[in-house]
Amino acid sequence: MWQKEIPYKIYLEESEMPKAWYNVRADMKRKPAPLLNPQTHVPMTFEELRTVFCDELVRQELDDSTPWIPIPEEISSFYKMYRPSPLVRAYCLEEKLQTPAKIYYKFEGNNTSGSHKLNSAIAQAYYAKKQGLKGVTTETGAGQWGTALSMACAYLGLDCRVYMVKVSYEQKPFRREVMRTYGAFVTPSPSDTTQVGRKILERHPGTSGSLGCAISEAVEAAGSREGYRYVLGSVLNQVMLHQSVIGLESKAAMDKYGIKPDIIIGCAGGGSNLGGLIGPFMGEKLRGEQDYQIIAVEPASCPSLTRGKFAYDYCDTGMVCPLAKMYTLGSGFIPSASHSGGLRYHGMSPILSQLYDDGLMEARTVEQTAVFEAAQQFARVEGTLPAPESSHAIRVAIDEALKCKETGEEKTIFFGLTGTGYFDMMAYGKYNDGKMEDYIPTDAELQAGFDGLPHIE
Amino acid sequence: MWQKEIPYKIYLEESEMPKAWYNVRADMKRKPAPLLNPQTHVPMTFEELRTVFCDELVRQELDDSTPWIPIPEEISSFYKMYRPSPLVRAYCLEEKLQTPAKIYYKFEGNNTSGSHKLNSAIAQAYYAKKQGLKGVTTETGAGQWGTALSMACAYLGLDCRVYMVKVSYEQKPFRREVMRTYGAFVTPSPSDTTQVGRKILERHPGTSGSLGCAISEAVEAAGSREGYRYVLGSVLNQVMLHQSVIGLESKAAMDKYGIKPDIIIGCAGGGSNLGGLIGPFMGEKLRGEQDYQIIAVEPASCPSLTRGKFAYDYCDTGMVCPLAKMYTLGSGFIPSASHSGGLRYHGMSPILSQLYDDGLMEARTVEQTAVFEAAQQFARVEGTLPAPESSHAIRVAIDEALKCKETGEEKTIFFGLTGTGYFDMMAYGKYNDGKMEDYIPTDAELQAGFDGLPHIE
C-alpha cells in the first residue's frame, strides 16, 4: 500500500464529487423487510405511501435493486455550496494519544445546519418542489433536522412547517430563530393547529411535548393541507440513500491517497449518518471485494442495537406511521431526561438493522460522561467542537487508537464527525460543572418497552 | 483577462498556503503614528511595551519596515487544521439579484471560534508559549475573541484567563461554556479578583460591566501574575499582520483563476478583519502595481471612520493602555444598547486610520435593520448564516451588485465574510420579530465623546 504525504484535510475537486447516490440494498442478499400498513399489516404500496411522501421519494423508498441513483443537477449545485466536506487526518489527536494508529474523520458540520442532515433535506425538498407541491411538514426535537430542512426549503422557495417539541421551542430558542431566519413556520408542539395536538392539550394541559406527538402533528398537518407532504430526517431507506454521499466522498478521497480504513466507526441514532458513512464500504464488503470492521456506536441510555429486539414496530409513538422491521426498544421507550443530545430514537434504520442482524457490523454502547470526556479532548487538540452525537464515535475511535498503542498495531481508523456542538452548550456546561450523569436502563425498563411491540409473525 | 471555469469554492492546496505574513506598513509612505506612553506622551519603547506584551509581539508591533514576516512552523500546522478557508463564488446570490456582477467572498467562519479571530489568537499564544510564559489574559465582550484565544491556548497547553463582560457572561452562557470546554478560566467582569474590579464593584455594586472595565482587569491580572502577558484581538499592528493571511490566501486563490476584484469590501470594528483582508491588495495599490476600490463598512451607530476624528486617543476606557493615533469617537463613547453584534469599538486600527486619511480607501455606514435584511437574504440563497458583523459587508456588496444591475457593468466584487451568526440568534430573533431598531448618534452625542480626547499636538 503506497501513501502520498497526507494533508491535514483532503478536499475533492468539484469534478470528483459523486454524481450518483449508492443504494446499498442492491448489494444486500437479505433485503430489509418492507414497511407494513399499521392497520392491515400488509406491505405498504406505492399508492398508500404517496399520500404521505412525495412520489419520487416513495420510489426511492421501495427500490431495493437499483445500485446507483443519479443525483439531479439542482441537488448537485446545492451540494457544491457546502460540499465536498473535508476528510481530515487527525494528526494532532494521534500525537496527543501517542498512538501508531492513523486516524481520519469525515467532517459534516461545515454548514449552517451544523450537521449531515442537510444532505437528505435538500433531496427531499427538491423532489417535493419538482412534484409541484407547495410545502413540507416535519417535526424536530433539538432542531438539527428542522434547521437543515428550512435551509433547503428557503433555497428552493418551498413552504416549510416545523413542529418543534415545546420544551425545546422554549428552552432552546437559538435553533428556532435559525429556522425562522430561513423562513420556516415553527410551531411549538403540542399546538392547537391540529386535532391530535388539541386532544393532547386537553388531556395534558401543561405538557411540554414529545417527539412522538410532534411527528403526529406534522403528519396530520401534511395530510390536511392541499399540496403538502411529510418528510423525515432519518430511519427511512431514502435517507440512507441520500446520505451515501458522505461515504462516497470519503471513499473517493481515500482512494486518491491510497488510504484503506481497517475500522469504520459511526454514531447511530436512527441511522442516517451511519448508513451514509458506511454505504460504499459496506457495498464492497457485501460484494466480497474488501473487508472492514464496522462499528455502530450508540448511547448506553438508548441501546436499540445492543439491547433491542429485531421486530416489527411503530416508527412513531402515535402509531399512525407504517410499521418497520428494525432493532427497537419499543415505540413507548423514552430515554432518561439525563440523556443529552440526539440519538434518542427508539428504533434503527431497517437497512442497518438487517446488516447488523446478518453480522456485517458490530455495535457498542458508551456512557455519556465518557463521551463528553472524549469530546473535550478532541476539541482541545483538533480544534473543532464536536456535537454530542458525533462524540460517541470519537469515544470509540480514541479507545481503538489506545488499543493500537498497547499492541503497536498501525491500524487506520476512520470515523464520522457528523456535526458541531454549538447548540449543545447546555450539555457541555453540565459536563464542565461536573454535573453530568450516566444512565443505563434496567432490564425491567426495557421489558416495558418490548411489551408495547405489535404482535406480527 | 482569462478565466477558467470558477468552482463554487476555491480551496488552496496546503503547499499553496502563505508561508509569511505581509506587513503593509513596509509599503506605506506615511507610516502609522507610534503608540505613546499615556503619562509622558512619548513614544512607547520596546522595554515599556514588553511588560504588557510578549517580546516577539512587541517587535512585530514596532516593525514598520520588514514586508514579510515568516509564519513559524507550529503556527502553520495549526492553520492547516482550519485553513485554507474557502474563497466562495456567490453564484446563488448573483442569480437571486440578477446582477451581471461577479461576487466572491472569503469565508472565515469554518472553525469552532466561528470567526477570523483565531488567525491572530494562535500567533499571540504561540509567541507567549515560546517565551516560556505560563499564560495570557484578555477581555471579551460577546465572546468571539475569547473563544478563539481559548482554542489556541488549549492547543498549546497555555493558561488562558478571560475577563468576560458580566452581562454577556450571564445572558450569553453558550460562548462562556465553549471557552470553559477549551479549558479557559472565565471570570465575569467586574470581579473581586483585581483591584480595579473591586473598586468598580464598590462604587457600582449592581453593575453589569463593560468592555473598558474588562480590559482594565485583564491588563492588571497580567501584570500582577508572574509569567503572564495581556493579549488583544484587534486594533494593534501585530493583529493586522497575522490577519494578512486572509488577504494572502484570497489573492493566491484569485491569481490561480485569473480573477481580479474591482471592489473589495470589509466590515470594520477595530479593523482586524478589514486590515487582513485588504493587506496584499493595498500593498499592490501602494506600490502602484494595481488599483482597487476598497470600502470599509461600519455601523451607523458607531461611525469611527466616517464621523470620528483622526487624533491620539486612549485605547481603553480605563485609560491605562498606550495612546494610539487613530480615527476615534473618543474612549468614552459607548454605542447605543440597541446596537447588535460587534463593531462597537470607539477607535480604529492606526494602520487603517492612516490609509483612510491618505485617501487609499473609502468608508460607508449602514444601519442595522438593512444589515439584517441583507444577512437574511444571503443566508437563504447562499446557505451560510452570517455574523451580524460580516453582514455589514454583505449589505454593501449587495448594494454594489444592484448598482451593476442598473448600469450593466460586470464588476468583480469581493468581500470578507468574517464569521457565522450562531451565537447571535438573539439579534436575529429581534429582527425576525420586527423589533429591531436603528440608531444614529447625534452630533451632540459625538461631541461628548470628542470632549474626552487627550490634548496632544
Contacts between the chains, C-beta under 8 A, distances in Angstrom:
chain1	res1	chain2	res2	distance
A	7	B	13	7.5
A	7	B	14	4.7
A	7	B	80	7.3
A	8	B	14	6.9
A	8	B	80	4.1
A	8	B	81	6.0
A	9	B	80	7.4
A	11	B	11	5.0
A	13	B	7	7.5
A	14	B	7	4.7
A	14	B	8	6.9
A	77	B	91	8.0
A	78	B	383	7.9
A	80	B	7	7.3
A	80	B	8	4.1
A	80	B	9	7.4
A	81	B	8	6.0
A	81	B	92	6.8
A	81	B	382	6.7
A	81	B	383	4.7
A	82	B	383	5.8
A	82	B	384	8.0
A	91	B	77	8.0
A	92	B	81	6.9
A	92	B	155	7.4
A	110	B	110	5.3
A	111	B	383	6.2
A	111	B	384	7.4
A	112	B	379	7.0
A	112	B	383	5.9
A	112	B	384	5.4
A	112	B	385	4.4
A	112	B	420	7.0
A	112	B	422	7.9
A	114	B	422	7.7
A	151	B	383	6.2
A	154	B	379	7.5
A	154	B	380	4.0
A	154	B	381	7.8
A	155	B	92	7.5
A	155	B	380	6.9
A	155	B	381	6.7
A	155	B	383	7.2
A	173	B	425	6.9
A	173	B	429	6.6
A	174	B	174	7.6
A	174	B	422	7.3
A	174	B	425	4.1
A	175	B	425	8.0
A	177	B	425	4.2
A	177	B	426	7.8
A	177	B	428	5.0
A	177	B	429	4.3
A	177	B	432	6.1
A	178	B	385	6.3
A	178	B	422	7.7
A	178	B	425	6.4
A	178	B	428	7.5
A	180	B	428	7.8
A	180	B	429	7.5
A	180	B	432	4.6
A	181	B	376	5.7
A	181	B	379	6.0
A	181	B	385	6.6
A	181	B	428	5.1
A	181	B	431	7.8
A	181	B	432	6.2
A	182	B	379	6.5
A	182	B	380	6.0
A	183	B	380	6.5
A	376	B	181	5.7
A	379	B	112	7.0
A	379	B	154	7.5
A	379	B	181	5.9
A	379	B	182	6.4
A	380	B	154	4.0
A	380	B	155	6.9
A	380	B	182	6.0
A	380	B	183	6.5
A	381	B	154	7.8
A	381	B	155	6.7
A	382	B	81	6.7
A	383	B	78	7.9
A	383	B	81	4.7
A	383	B	82	5.7
A	383	B	111	6.2
A	383	B	112	5.9
A	383	B	151	6.1
A	383	B	155	7.1
A	384	B	82	8.0
A	384	B	111	7.4
A	384	B	112	5.4
A	385	B	112	4.3
A	385	B	178	6.3
A	385	B	181	6.6
A	420	B	112	7.0
A	422	B	112	7.9
A	422	B	114	7.7
A	422	B	174	7.3
A	422	B	178	7.7
A	422	B	422	4.7
A	422	B	423	7.3
A	423	B	422	7.3
A	425	B	173	7.0
A	425	B	174	4.1
A	425	B	175	8.0
A	425	B	177	4.2
A	425	B	178	6.3
A	426	B	177	7.8
A	428	B	177	5.0
A	428	B	178	7.5
A	428	B	180	7.8
A	428	B	181	5.1
A	429	B	173	6.6
A	429	B	177	4.3
A	429	B	180	7.5
A	431	B	181	7.8
A	432	B	177	6.1
A	432	B	180	4.6
A	432	B	181	6.2
